């Protein structure tokens, strides 16, 4: 199967879509409604599917948090590829909600979630890769993962 433009960009960036761990919850990873795809929260995973765990402000620094957020974005793309069959069907990022596993006094949640936002801007450009966004801190996340991000994407 021929690589899509988005997959070629990922390859040029030296990035690989991760192997996703199996779901333990009762939900769909992606749901299309009209021309929007709603993507459930995807956690920070390495390429091999192992978790990137830890708490920002305690176990991980901002750079490690940004890498974890980028991996969430790549995990979302892996689910979108499975759901859509072709990442080139994505025309724009509409909204992201980033959740950062952090200590109570940690305040750099938006900086961490920039790891995912930068990935999407690199793939779709400033106009279509940058959507609206929220970035919040959480006292804990499933499996002690560092970051979880959900999103909404417009498709053709």
N, C-alpha and C positions, 0 to 999 in steps of 0.2 A: 504494500500500500504506500502511495506517495505521501511524503510529509506535507502538511499544510504550511501556510506562511507563518502562522504563530509557532508551530513546532520547529520550523527552520530558525526563527528568531531565538527560541529557547536553546536550541543546539548551538547557535553562534555565541550565546551568552554562557555556554558551558553548563547549562542547567538541564536536569532530567526530572520528568514527572515521577513522583514517588509511588511505590507499591503501597496501597492503602490497607490498613488493618481492617478486619471485619467489624461491623457495627454491633454494638451490644444493646442498642436502643430500638424502639419501634418507630421508625420514621423513614422517609425517603431522603436520599442524599441530594437529589435535585427534583424539582417539580416545575414543569412548564405551564404557564397560564398566559394565553395569548402570545405576545411576543416577548414575554419576560420569563427568565428562569430564576427561580428562587433556590438558593444553595444553602443547605443546612450548615451549621457550624462544623468547620474542619479544623482539626488540631494540628499542632506542630509535630511533624514527623520527618525523619531522615528519609533519604531515597529508598532505603531498604524497608521502610515501614515502622522502624523503631521510633519511640517517642523522644521528642526533645522536651525534657522535664526540668522543672526548677522554678523558683520564684524570683521575679525581678526585684532588685533591691536587697537580695539576700544571697541567692545562688548564681544568678546570671547578671551580666552587665548589659548596657543598652545595645552594643553591637551584637551580642549573642541573642538578645531579644529580637532585634531586627532580622537576623538570620532565621529565627524560629517563625517570625511573621511571614517572611518570604516563603518558607516551607509550607505554611498554611495556604498561601496563594497557589503554590504548585499543587498541593493536595486538592484544592478546589478545581483546578484545571484538569487534574486526572479524573475527577468525578464528572466534570462537564464533558470531557472527551468521551467517556463511556456513555453518558446520557445523550449527547448530541451526535456523536460519531465524527464530528469535525469541529475543531476549535475555531475555524475561520467563520463559523456561523455567528460567533459572538461579535456584535457591532459596538457595544459600549458597556462599561462598568456603570451601573446605576447607583448602588449603595453598598457600603461595607459596614459591618459592626464588628469591631475588634475588641476582644476581651483578653486582658493581660493578667496572669497569675502574679500578684505582687504583694509586697508588704504594705501595711496600712499607710505608711508615710511616703511611699513611692509616688511620684507625680509625672513621670515621663511617658505615660501610656501612648500619647500621639506619636512620639518619636519612635517607639517600638513598632507601632502599626505601619509606620512609613515603610518598613521592610516589604510589606505586601503591596502598598500603594505604589511604591517605586517600580516594583515588578510589572504591575499592570500598566503604568504610564510607559515603561520601556516597550511593552508589547503592543499597545493600542494608541500611543501618543497622548499628549497632554489633554486634548479635547475629549477623546473617547475613553481613555484609560483612567481618568480622574473623575470619580463620582462623588456623591455626598458620603459622609462618613462619621461614625462615632467611634471613640476609643475610650474604654473604661477599664478600671481595675477591679479585680475579683479576689476575694479571700482565698479561693481555691478553684481549680478546674479539674475535670475528670482525669484520673491517672497522674495528677500533679503536672500535666503538660504546661508549658510556659505560656502558650498563646492559643486562642481559638478564634476563628474568624468565620462569619457567615456573609453572604452577599446576594445581590440581585443583579442580573445581567440582562441586557437587551439582546435579542437574537434576530437574525433575518430568516 
